[in-house]
Amino acid sequence: MSSKIVVGLDGSGSGDRAVEYAKTLARQIGSCELILVYIIEWSPFSFQTAEENAERHKRREEEIEAALNRIVNPTIEALKSDGLEVTGIVKHGDVADLLDRTAVETSASQIVVARASDAGFAKRLFGTSTANLVMHASVPVTVVG
C-alpha cells in the first residue's frame, strides 16, 4: 500500500520548498504518492442571472487551465522525471478546507504547506488559513519555512 502526501502548491519559491520537503519525505517513505493541490480562492456566492453564472463558470475553467499549464503540470513533470509518483489537482474554494478535504478523500497521511511567500497560496495560508488548517486538519500538517 502506497502512502500519500498532499502538498499545497502556489507556484512561488516557498511553495517550491514545500514540494522539495515532500519529495524528501516521499523518498524516505519509499512507496509514496505526492498529491499536488493548487487552490484558487473562490467564494461560494452565486449570482442572480444565468449570464452572470455562465461568465463565472467560464472564468473558473480558464483559471483552472492556467494554473494547470503554468504551475501544476510543470511541477508534476519535474517530479516524475525524478522517479516520483505524483498527481495534481486544481480546486476553487477555501484553502484550508480544500486541502484537508483532499487529504481525507485521497487517504493521505499528511499535508505539507509552505509557511510564507511573496504572494499566493502560502501568503493566505500564513494567517487565518494556516491556523484553521493546523487546528482542524484531519491529518498531521507540516509547515515548511
DSSP file with accessible surface (Angstrom, degrees, kcal/mol):
  #  RESIDUE AA STRUCTURE BP1 BP2  ACC     N-H-->O    O-->H-N    N-H-->O    O-->H-N    TCO  KAPPA ALPHA  PHI   PSI    X-CA   Y-CA   Z-CA
    1    1 A M              0   0  224      0, 0.0     2,-0.3     0, 0.0    30,-0.1   0.000 360.0 360.0 360.0 132.3    0.0    0.0    0.0
    2    2 A S        -     0   0   32     28,-0.1    30,-0.2    30,-0.0     2,-0.1  -0.655 360.0-131.4 -89.1 138.0    1.3    3.4   -1.0
    3    3 A S  E     -a   32   0A  45     28,-2.6    30,-3.2    -2,-0.3     2,-0.4  -0.479  21.0-148.1 -77.9 160.0    1.4    6.4    1.3
    4    4 A K  E     -a   33   0A  63    103,-0.3   105,-3.0    28,-0.2   106,-0.8  -0.994  11.4-168.1-134.8 140.0    0.1    9.7    0.1
    5    5 A I  E     -ab  34 110A   0     28,-2.4    30,-3.1    -2,-0.4     2,-0.4  -0.994  15.0-143.9-127.5 125.7    1.1   13.2    1.0
    6    6 A V  E     -ab  35 111A   0    104,-2.4   106,-3.0    -2,-0.4     2,-0.5  -0.762  18.3-162.6 -85.8 131.4   -0.9   16.3    0.0
    7    7 A V  E     -ab  36 112A   0     28,-2.9    30,-2.9    -2,-0.4     2,-0.5  -0.971  15.7-135.5-121.2 121.6    1.3   19.2   -1.0
    8    8 A G  E     -a   37   0A   0    104,-2.8     2,-0.4    -2,-0.5   106,-0.2  -0.636  28.3-164.9 -74.0 119.5   -0.1   22.8   -1.1
    9    9 A L        +     0   0    0     28,-2.7    30,-0.5    -2,-0.5   112,-0.1  -0.891  25.9 160.8-112.6 135.3    1.3   24.3   -4.3
   10   10 A D        -     0   0   11     -2,-0.4   111,-0.1     2,-0.2    -1,-0.1   0.407  53.4-114.0-132.8  -1.0    1.4   28.0   -5.1
   11   11 A G  S    S+     0   0   44      1,-0.3     2,-0.2    60,-0.1    -2,-0.1   0.598  79.9 109.1  79.8  10.1    4.0   28.5   -7.8
   12   12 A S  S  > S-     0   0   23    107,-0.1     4,-2.2     1,-0.1    -1,-0.3  -0.582  85.7 -96.5-111.0 177.2    6.3   30.5   -5.6
   13   13 A G  H  > S+     0   0   43      1,-0.2     4,-1.7     2,-0.2     5,-0.1   0.875 124.4  49.9 -61.3 -38.8    9.7   29.9   -4.0
   14   14 A S  H  > S+     0   0    4      2,-0.2     4,-1.8     1,-0.2    -1,-0.2   0.896 108.7  52.1 -70.8 -35.6    8.1   28.9   -0.7
   15   15 A G  H  > S+     0   0    1      1,-0.2     4,-2.2     2,-0.2    -2,-0.2   0.894 106.6  54.8 -63.0 -36.6    5.8   26.5   -2.5
   16   16 A D  H  X S+     0   0   81     -4,-2.2     4,-2.7     1,-0.2    -1,-0.2   0.878 104.5  53.9 -62.9 -36.7    8.8   25.0   -4.1
   17   17 A R  H  X S+     0   0  111     -4,-1.7     4,-2.4     2,-0.2    -1,-0.2   0.897 107.0  51.0 -65.0 -38.2   10.3   24.5   -0.7
   18   18 A A  H  X S+     0   0    0     -4,-1.8     4,-2.6     2,-0.2    -2,-0.2   0.922 111.1  48.7 -63.7 -41.0    7.2   22.6    0.4
   19   19 A V  H  X S+     0   0    6     -4,-2.2     4,-2.6     2,-0.2    -2,-0.2   0.927 111.0  50.0 -64.1 -44.6    7.5   20.4   -2.8
   20   20 A E  H  X S+     0   0   97     -4,-2.7     4,-2.2     2,-0.2    -2,-0.2   0.911 111.7  48.1 -61.8 -41.5   11.2   19.8   -2.1
   21   21 A Y  H  X S+     0   0   97     -4,-2.4     4,-2.5     2,-0.2    -1,-0.2   0.939 112.6  48.2 -64.2 -44.7   10.4   18.8    1.5
   22   22 A A  H  X S+     0   0    0     -4,-2.6     4,-2.8     1,-0.2    -2,-0.2   0.884 109.0  54.6 -63.9 -36.1    7.6   16.5    0.4
   23   23 A K  H  X S+     0   0   20     -4,-2.6     4,-2.1     2,-0.2    -1,-0.2   0.927 108.0  49.2 -62.6 -42.7    9.9   15.0   -2.2
   24   24 A T  H  X S+     0   0   67     -4,-2.2     4,-2.0     1,-0.2    -2,-0.2   0.928 112.1  48.4 -62.1 -45.3   12.4   14.2    0.5
   25   25 A L  H  X S+     0   0   20     -4,-2.5     4,-2.6     1,-0.2     5,-0.2   0.919 109.0  53.2 -60.0 -44.9    9.7   12.6    2.6
   26   26 A A  H  X S+     0   0    2     -4,-2.8     4,-2.3     1,-0.2    -1,-0.2   0.899 109.3  48.8 -60.1 -40.2    8.4   10.5   -0.3
   27   27 A R  H  < S+     0   0  128     -4,-2.1    -1,-0.2     1,-0.2    -2,-0.2   0.880 111.6  49.4 -67.8 -37.2   11.9    9.1   -1.0
   28   28 A Q  H  < S+     0   0  146     -4,-2.0    -2,-0.2     1,-0.2    -1,-0.2   0.886 112.5  47.5 -68.1 -37.9   12.3    8.2    2.7
   29   29 A I  H  < S-     0   0   73     -4,-2.6     2,-1.0     1,-0.2    -2,-0.2   0.877  94.6-153.4 -70.3 -39.3    8.9    6.5    2.8
   30   30 A G  S  < S+     0   0   55     -4,-2.3     2,-1.2    -5,-0.2    -1,-0.2  -0.761  76.3  48.3 103.0 -88.6    9.6    4.6   -0.4
   31   31 A S  S    S+     0   0   71     -2,-1.0   -28,-2.6   -30,-0.1     2,-0.4  -0.728  82.7 138.8 -91.0  96.4    6.2    3.8   -1.9
   32   32 A C  E     -a    3   0A   6     -2,-1.2    53,-0.7   -30,-0.2     2,-0.5  -0.993  41.4-150.0-148.2 132.7    4.6    7.3   -1.7
   33   33 A E  E     -ac   4  85A  23    -30,-3.2   -28,-2.4    -2,-0.4     2,-0.5  -0.878  13.5-145.7-102.6 132.4    2.4    9.4   -4.0
   34   34 A L  E     -ac   5  86A   1     51,-2.7    53,-2.2    -2,-0.5     2,-0.7  -0.846   8.3-159.9 -94.8 130.5    2.6   13.2   -3.9
   35   35 A I  E     -ac   6  87A   2    -30,-3.1   -28,-2.9    -2,-0.5     2,-0.4  -0.920   8.2-155.3-113.4 102.7   -0.7   14.9   -4.5
   36   36 A L  E     -ac   7  88A   0     51,-3.0    53,-2.5    -2,-0.7     2,-0.5  -0.662  11.1-168.8 -80.4 129.9   -0.1   18.5   -5.5
   37   37 A V  E     -ac   8  89A   0    -30,-2.9   -28,-2.7    -2,-0.4     2,-0.5  -0.974  10.4-171.5-127.7 119.9   -3.0   20.8   -4.8
   38   38 A Y  E     - c   0  90A  47     51,-2.7    53,-2.2    -2,-0.5     2,-0.5  -0.954  13.8-158.6-107.7 121.1   -3.3   24.3   -6.1
   39   39 A I  E     - c   0  91A   1     -2,-0.5     2,-0.7   -30,-0.5    53,-0.2  -0.897   9.5-161.0-107.1 127.7   -6.3   26.2   -4.6
   40   40 A I  E     - c   0  92A  24     51,-3.1    53,-2.2    -2,-0.5     2,-0.1  -0.933  31.4-122.0-101.2 113.3   -7.8   29.2   -6.2
   41   41 A E        +     0   0   91     -2,-0.7     2,-0.4    51,-0.2    53,-0.2  -0.371  42.3 172.7 -59.7 133.3   -9.7   31.1   -3.5
   42   42 A W        -     0   0   35     51,-0.3    52,-0.1    -2,-0.1    -2,-0.0  -0.975  29.7-128.7-150.7 127.5  -13.3   31.3   -4.6
   43   43 A S        -     0   0   66     -2,-0.4    49,-0.0     1,-0.1    -2,-0.0  -0.506  13.6-137.6 -75.7 143.0  -16.4   32.5   -2.9
   44   44 A P        +     0   0  126      0, 0.0    -1,-0.1     0, 0.0     0, 0.0   0.521  64.1 128.8 -77.2  -0.7  -19.4   30.2   -2.9
   45   45 A F        -     0   0  117      1,-0.1     2,-0.4     0, 0.0    -2,-0.1  -0.259  49.1-149.8 -55.8 132.4  -21.6   33.3   -3.6
   46   46 A S        -     0   0   73      2,-0.0     2,-0.1     1,-0.0    -1,-0.1  -0.868   8.9-126.1-108.9 144.5  -23.9   32.6   -6.6
   47   47 A F        -     0   0   61     -2,-0.4     6,-0.0     2,-0.1    -1,-0.0  -0.374  13.7-125.9 -84.0 167.8  -25.0   35.3   -8.9
   48   48 A Q  S    S+     0   0  163     -2,-0.1     2,-0.3     4,-0.0    -1,-0.1   0.809  82.4  63.2 -87.2 -33.6  -28.6   36.1   -9.8
   49   49 A T  S  > S-     0   0   56      1,-0.1     4,-2.2     0, 0.0     5,-0.2  -0.667  75.7-128.9 -99.8 156.0  -28.7   35.9  -13.6
   50   50 A A  H  > S+     0   0   73     -2,-0.3     4,-2.4     1,-0.2     5,-0.2   0.870 111.3  55.0 -63.6 -36.6  -27.9   33.0  -15.9
   51   51 A E  H  > S+     0   0  143      2,-0.2     4,-2.4     1,-0.2    -1,-0.2   0.913 108.0  48.0 -64.9 -42.6  -25.5   35.2  -17.9
   52   52 A E  H  > S+     0   0   90      2,-0.2     4,-2.4     1,-0.2    -2,-0.2   0.918 112.7  48.6 -64.3 -42.1  -23.5   36.0  -14.7
   53   53 A N  H  X S+     0   0   68     -4,-2.2     4,-2.3     2,-0.2    -2,-0.2   0.899 111.3  50.0 -64.0 -39.9  -23.4   32.4  -13.7
   54   54 A A  H  X S+     0   0   64     -4,-2.4     4,-2.3     2,-0.2    -2,-0.2   0.918 112.0  47.7 -65.5 -42.5  -22.2   31.4  -17.2
   55   55 A E  H  X S+     0   0   97     -4,-2.4     4,-2.4     2,-0.2    -2,-0.2   0.911 111.5  50.8 -65.1 -40.5  -19.5   34.0  -17.2
   56   56 A R  H  X S+     0   0   31     -4,-2.4     4,-2.3     2,-0.2    -2,-0.2   0.918 110.3  49.0 -64.0 -42.9  -18.4   32.9  -13.7
   57   57 A H  H  X S+     0   0  110     -4,-2.3     4,-2.3     2,-0.2    -1,-0.2   0.923 110.8  50.7 -62.1 -43.3  -18.2   29.3  -14.8
   58   58 A K  H  X S+     0   0  112     -4,-2.3     4,-2.2     1,-0.2    -2,-0.2   0.918 110.1  49.7 -61.3 -43.6  -16.2   30.2  -17.9
   59   59 A R  H  X S+     0   0   95     -4,-2.4     4,-2.4     2,-0.2    -1,-0.2   0.900 109.0  52.5 -63.7 -40.9  -13.7   32.3  -15.7
   60   60 A R  H  X S+     0   0   82     -4,-2.3     4,-2.3     1,-0.2    -1,-0.2   0.932 109.6  48.7 -59.3 -46.1  -13.3   29.3  -13.3
   61   61 A E  H  X S+     0   0   90     -4,-2.3     4,-2.3     1,-0.2    -1,-0.2   0.893 111.0  50.3 -63.0 -40.1  -12.5   27.0  -16.2
   62   62 A E  H  X S+     0   0  102     -4,-2.2     4,-2.4     1,-0.2    -1,-0.2   0.898 110.6  49.8 -64.8 -41.1   -9.9   29.5  -17.6
   63   63 A E  H  X S+     0   0   62     -4,-2.4     4,-2.5     2,-0.2    -2,-0.2   0.891 110.2  50.3 -65.2 -40.1   -8.3   29.8  -14.2
   64   64 A I  H  X S+     0   0   34     -4,-2.3     4,-2.5     2,-0.2     5,-0.2   0.947 111.6  48.1 -62.1 -47.3   -8.0   26.1  -13.8
   65   65 A E  H  X S+     0   0  105     -4,-2.3     4,-2.6     1,-0.2     5,-0.2   0.919 112.5  48.6 -61.2 -43.2   -6.4   25.7  -17.2
   66   66 A A  H  X S+     0   0   26     -4,-2.4     4,-2.7     2,-0.2     5,-0.4   0.924 112.0  48.5 -63.9 -44.7   -3.9   28.5  -16.5
   67   67 A A  H  X>S+     0   0    6     -4,-2.5     5,-2.3     1,-0.2     4,-2.0   0.910 113.1  48.3 -63.9 -41.2   -3.0   27.0  -13.1
   68   68 A L  I  <>S+     0   0   41     -4,-2.5     5,-2.7    -5,-0.2    -2,-0.2   0.948 116.8  41.7 -62.4 -48.3   -2.5   23.6  -14.6
   69   69 A N  I  <5S+     0   0   88     -4,-2.6    -2,-0.2    -5,-0.2    -1,-0.2   0.861 123.8  34.5 -70.7 -37.8   -0.4   24.8  -17.5
   70   70 A R  I  <5S+     0   0  195     -4,-2.7    -3,-0.2    -5,-0.2    -1,-0.2   0.805 135.6   4.4 -89.6 -31.6    1.8   27.3  -15.6
   71   71 A I  I  X5S+     0   0   32     -4,-2.0     4,-1.4    -5,-0.4    -3,-0.2   0.762 122.9  43.9-122.3 -56.6    2.3   25.7  -12.2
   72   72 A V  I  ><S+     0   0    0     -5,-2.3     4,-2.5     2,-0.2    -4,-0.2   0.964 112.3  45.5 -69.5 -54.8    0.9   22.2  -11.6
   73   73 A N  H  ><S+     0   0   57     -5,-2.7     4,-2.7    -6,-0.2     5,-0.2   0.903 112.0  51.0 -62.0 -42.7    1.8   20.3  -14.8
   74   74 A P  H  > S+     0   0   58      0, 0.0     4,-2.1     0, 0.0    -1,-0.2   0.901 112.4  48.1 -61.3 -35.9    5.4   21.6  -14.9
   75   75 A T  H  X S+     0   0   25     -4,-1.4     4,-2.4     2,-0.2     5,-0.2   0.911 110.8  50.8 -69.3 -40.3    5.9   20.6  -11.3
   76   76 A I  H  X S+     0   0   21     -4,-2.5     4,-2.8     1,-0.2     5,-0.2   0.940 110.1  49.9 -59.4 -48.0    4.4   17.1  -12.0
   77   77 A E  H  X S+     0   0  134     -4,-2.7     4,-2.2     1,-0.2    -2,-0.2   0.913 111.0  49.1 -59.2 -43.5    6.7   16.6  -15.0
   78   78 A A  H  X S+     0   0   50     -4,-2.1     4,-0.9     2,-0.2    -1,-0.2   0.917 113.7  45.7 -63.5 -43.6    9.8   17.6  -12.9
   79   79 A L  H  <>S+     0   0    4     -4,-2.4     5,-2.1     1,-0.2     3,-0.5   0.897 112.1  50.9 -68.4 -39.3    8.8   15.2  -10.0
   80   80 A K  H ><5S+     0   0  122     -4,-2.8     3,-2.0     1,-0.2    -1,-0.2   0.882 105.3  56.3 -65.4 -35.9    8.0   12.4  -12.4
   81   81 A S  H 3<5S+     0   0   95     -4,-2.2    -1,-0.2     1,-0.3    -2,-0.2   0.752 102.7  56.8 -68.6 -19.8   11.4   12.8  -14.1
   82   82 A D  T 3<5S-     0   0   69     -4,-0.9    -1,-0.3    -3,-0.5    -2,-0.2   0.332 126.7-104.6 -86.5   3.6   12.9   12.3  -10.6
   83   83 A G  T < 5S+     0   0   68     -3,-2.0     2,-0.3     1,-0.3    -3,-0.2   0.633  75.0 138.0  86.9  15.8   11.1    9.0  -10.5
   84   84 A L      < -     0   0   23     -5,-2.1     2,-0.5   -53,-0.0    -1,-0.3  -0.656  56.4-121.5 -97.7 152.2    8.3   10.0   -8.1
   85   85 A E  E     +c   33   0A 102    -53,-0.7   -51,-2.7    -2,-0.3     2,-0.3  -0.787  47.7 162.5 -87.2 125.1    4.6    9.1   -8.3
   86   86 A V  E     -c   34   0A   4     -2,-0.5     2,-0.3   -53,-0.2   -51,-0.2  -1.000  24.0-176.3-150.8 143.7    2.7   12.4   -8.4
   87   87 A T  E     -c   35   0A  58    -53,-2.2   -51,-3.0    -2,-0.3     2,-0.4  -0.919  16.6-142.9-131.2 163.0   -0.7   13.7   -9.4
   88   88 A G  E     -c   36   0A  27     -2,-0.3     2,-0.4   -53,-0.2   -51,-0.2  -0.971  12.5-174.7-133.4 146.3   -2.1   17.3   -9.5
   89   89 A I  E     -c   37   0A  49    -53,-2.5   -51,-2.7    -2,-0.4     2,-0.4  -0.998   9.2-161.6-137.6 139.5   -5.4   18.9   -8.7
   90   90 A V  E     +c   38   0A  19     -2,-0.4     2,-0.3   -53,-0.2   -51,-0.2  -0.991  21.5 173.4-119.9 129.8   -6.7   22.5   -9.0
   91   91 A K  E     -c   39   0A  43    -53,-2.2   -51,-3.1    -2,-0.4     2,-0.4  -0.943  26.4-133.7-133.1 157.7   -9.7   23.4   -7.0
   92   92 A H  E     +c   40   0A  20     -2,-0.3     2,-0.3   -53,-0.2   -51,-0.2  -0.914  62.8  49.8-108.2 136.6  -11.7   26.6   -6.2
   93   93 A G  S    S-     0   0   14    -53,-2.2     2,-0.4    -2,-0.4   -51,-0.3  -0.969  91.4  -2.7 144.6-154.1  -12.7   27.4   -2.7
   94   94 A D     >  -     0   0   74     -2,-0.3     4,-2.7   -53,-0.2     5,-0.3  -0.607  55.5-142.0 -80.2 128.2  -11.4   27.8    0.8
   95   95 A V  H  > S+     0   0    0     -2,-0.4     4,-2.3     1,-0.2     5,-0.2   0.943  96.3  40.2 -58.1 -57.2   -7.7   26.9    1.1
   96   96 A A  H  > S+     0   0    6      1,-0.2     4,-2.2     2,-0.2     5,-0.2   0.930 117.3  49.0 -62.6 -44.6   -7.7   25.2    4.5
   97   97 A D  H  > S+     0   0   67      1,-0.2     4,-2.9     2,-0.2    -1,-0.2   0.928 113.4  45.5 -62.2 -45.4  -10.9   23.4    3.9
   98   98 A L  H  X S+     0   0   11     -4,-2.7     4,-2.4     2,-0.2    -1,-0.2   0.854 110.9  51.9 -72.9 -33.5  -10.0   22.0    0.5
   99   99 A L  H  X S+     0   0    0     -4,-2.3     4,-2.1    -5,-0.3    -1,-0.2   0.942 114.8  43.6 -64.7 -44.6   -6.5   20.9    1.5
  100  100 A D  H  X S+     0   0   28     -4,-2.2     4,-2.4    -5,-0.2    -2,-0.2   0.940 113.9  50.1 -64.9 -44.8   -8.0   19.0    4.4
  101  101 A R  H  X S+     0   0  109     -4,-2.9     4,-3.1    -5,-0.2     5,-0.2   0.910 109.9  51.1 -61.5 -40.4  -10.8   17.6    2.3
  102  102 A T  H  X S+     0   0    1     -4,-2.4     4,-2.1     2,-0.2     6,-0.3   0.916 108.8  51.7 -63.5 -41.0   -8.4   16.5   -0.4
  103  103 A A  H  <>S+     0   0    0     -4,-2.1     5,-2.6     1,-0.2     4,-0.5   0.929 113.6  44.1 -61.0 -43.3   -6.3   14.7    2.3
  104  104 A V  H ><5S+     0   0   79     -4,-2.4     3,-1.1     1,-0.2    -2,-0.2   0.947 113.6  49.6 -66.5 -47.9   -9.3   12.9    3.6
  105  105 A E  H 3<5S+     0   0  125     -4,-3.1    -1,-0.2     1,-0.3    -2,-0.2   0.812 117.9  39.8 -63.7 -30.6  -10.7   12.0    0.1
  106  106 A T  T 3<5S-     0   0   29     -4,-2.1    -1,-0.3    -5,-0.2    -2,-0.2   0.400 108.4-121.0 -98.4   1.3   -7.3   10.6   -1.0
  107  107 A S  T < 5 +     0   0   94     -3,-1.1  -103,-0.3    -4,-0.5    -3,-0.2   0.863  48.3 176.9  58.4  39.7   -6.5    8.9    2.3
  108  108 A A      < -     0   0    7     -5,-2.6  -103,-0.2    -6,-0.3    -1,-0.2  -0.409  32.2-142.8 -72.3 150.8   -3.3   11.0    2.6
  109  109 A S  S    S-     0   0   55   -105,-3.0     2,-0.3     1,-0.2  -104,-0.2   0.663  75.5  -5.5 -89.5 -17.8   -1.2   10.6    5.7
  110  110 A Q  E     -b    5   0A  32   -106,-0.8  -104,-2.4    29,-0.2     2,-0.4  -0.988  59.0-123.4-165.0 169.3   -0.3   14.2    5.9
  111  111 A I  E     -bd   6 141A   0     29,-2.3    31,-3.2    -2,-0.3     2,-0.5  -0.972  18.8-161.4-120.5 135.6   -0.4   17.7    4.4
  112  112 A V  E     +bd   7 142A   0   -106,-3.0  -104,-2.8    -2,-0.4     2,-0.3  -0.980  19.1 163.8-118.9 126.9    2.8   19.7    3.6
  113  113 A V  E     - d   0 143A   1     29,-2.5    31,-3.2    -2,-0.5     2,-0.2  -0.925  36.7-106.0-134.3 163.4    2.5   23.5    3.0
  114  114 A A  E     - d   0 144A   1     -2,-0.3    31,-0.2  -106,-0.2     3,-0.1  -0.604  18.7-139.7 -88.0 152.2    4.8   26.5    3.0
  115  115 A R  S    S-     0   0  125     29,-3.3     2,-0.3     1,-0.2    30,-0.2   0.874  76.3  -3.1 -78.1 -41.4    4.9   29.0    5.8
  116  116 A A        +     0   0   33     28,-0.4     2,-0.3     9,-0.1    -1,-0.2  -0.995  58.2 171.7-152.7 155.2    5.3   32.2    3.8
  117  117 A S        -     0   0   24     -2,-0.3     3,-0.1     3,-0.1     9,-0.1  -0.959  45.8-103.9-154.5 173.8    5.6   33.5    0.3
  118  118 A D  S    S-     0   0  158     -2,-0.3     2,-0.3     1,-0.2    -1,-0.1   0.822  98.1 -19.6 -71.3 -31.9    5.6   36.8   -1.6
  119  119 A A  S    S+     0   0   56     -3,-0.0     3,-0.4  -109,-0.0     4,-0.3  -0.972 100.8  38.1-161.7 171.6    2.1   36.1   -2.9
  120  120 A G  S  > S-     0   0   27     -2,-0.3     4,-1.9     1,-0.2     3,-0.4  -0.393 102.7  -5.6  85.1-153.5   -0.5   33.4   -3.5
  121  121 A F  H  > S+     0   0    3      1,-0.2     4,-2.5     2,-0.2    -1,-0.2   0.869 129.7  47.4 -51.3 -52.9   -1.4   30.3   -1.5
  122  122 A A  H  > S+     0   0    0     -3,-0.4     4,-1.6     1,-0.2    -1,-0.2   0.855 108.6  55.3 -68.2 -32.0    1.2   30.5    1.2
  123  123 A K  H  > S+     0   0  133     -3,-0.4     4,-0.6    -4,-0.3     3,-0.2   0.941 112.7  42.8 -63.4 -44.5    0.7   34.2    1.9
  124  124 A R  H ><>S+     0   0   69     -4,-1.9     5,-0.9     1,-0.2     3,-0.8   0.887 113.1  53.7 -65.4 -38.0   -3.0   33.4    2.5
  125  125 A L  I 3<>S+     0   0    1     -4,-2.5     5,-1.0    -5,-0.2    -1,-0.2   0.764  93.0  72.1 -70.3 -23.5   -2.2   30.4    4.5
  126  126 A F  I 3<5S+     0   0  126     -4,-1.6    -1,-0.2    -3,-0.2    -2,-0.2   0.835 104.8  36.8 -64.1 -29.3    0.2   32.3    6.8
  127  127 A G  I <X5S-     0   0   41     -3,-0.8     4,-1.9    -4,-0.6     3,-0.4   0.516 131.3 -20.3 -93.6-124.5   -2.8   34.0    8.5
  128  128 A T  I  >5S+     0   0  107      1,-0.2     4,-2.9     2,-0.2     5,-0.2   0.860 132.4  57.2 -58.8 -39.2   -6.2   32.6    9.4
  129  129 A S  I  ><S+     0   0   12     -5,-0.9     4,-2.8     2,-0.2    -1,-0.2   0.895 106.0  50.2 -63.2 -39.7   -6.0   29.7    6.8
  130  130 A T  H  ><S+     0   0   25     -5,-1.0     4,-3.0    -6,-0.4     5,-0.3   0.955 112.4  46.6 -61.5 -49.4   -2.8   28.4    8.4
  131  131 A A  H  X S+     0   0   43     -4,-1.9     4,-2.7     1,-0.2     5,-0.2   0.931 114.3  47.9 -59.0 -45.1   -4.3   28.5   11.9
  132  132 A N  H  X S+     0   0   60     -4,-2.9     4,-2.1     2,-0.2    -1,-0.2   0.919 113.8  46.6 -62.6 -43.7   -7.5   26.8   10.6
  133  133 A L  H  X S+     0   0    4     -4,-2.8     4,-1.9    -5,-0.2    -2,-0.2   0.958 115.6  44.4 -64.4 -49.1   -5.6   24.1    8.7
  134  134 A V  H  < S+     0   0   79     -4,-3.0    -2,-0.2    -5,-0.2    -1,-0.2   0.908 119.7  41.7 -63.6 -41.6   -3.3   23.3   11.6
  135  135 A M  H  < S+     0   0  127     -4,-2.7    -1,-0.2    -5,-0.3    -2,-0.2   0.805 127.2  28.2 -77.5 -27.2   -6.0   23.3   14.2
  136  136 A H  H  < S+     0   0  128     -4,-2.1    -2,-0.2    -5,-0.2    -1,-0.2   0.447  82.7 125.5-118.4  -0.9   -8.7   21.5   12.2
  137  137 A A     <  -     0   0   24     -4,-1.9     4,-0.1    -5,-0.2   -40,-0.1  -0.276  55.8-140.2 -63.4 147.1   -6.9   19.2    9.8
  138  138 A S  S    S+     0   0   79      2,-0.1    -1,-0.1   -38,-0.0    -5,-0.0   0.595  87.8  36.8 -81.3 -14.3   -7.8   15.5    9.9
  139  139 A V  S    S-     0   0   27      1,-0.0   -29,-0.2     0, 0.0   -30,-0.1  -0.881 105.8 -73.9-131.5 164.7   -4.2   14.5    9.3
  140  140 A P        -     0   0   91      0, 0.0   -29,-2.3     0, 0.0     2,-0.5  -0.284  44.5-146.4 -59.4 145.6   -0.9   16.0   10.5
  141  141 A V  E     -d  111   0A  33    -31,-0.2     2,-0.6    -7,-0.1   -29,-0.2  -0.968   6.0-159.0-117.5 127.9    0.2   19.2    8.8
  142  142 A T  E     -d  112   0A  35    -31,-3.2   -29,-2.5    -2,-0.5     2,-0.6  -0.941   6.8-158.2-105.2 122.8    3.9   20.0    8.2
  143  143 A V  E     -d  113   0A  57     -2,-0.6     2,-0.4   -31,-0.2   -29,-0.2  -0.917   9.6-154.3-104.1 115.8    4.5   23.7    7.7
  144  144 A V  E      d  114   0A  23    -31,-3.2   -29,-3.3    -2,-0.6   -28,-0.4  -0.752 360.0 360.0 -94.8 132.6    7.8   24.3    5.8
  145  145 A G              0   0   41     -2,-0.4    -1,-0.1   -31,-0.2  -128,-0.0  -0.149 360.0 360.0 -81.7 360.0    9.7   27.6    6.3
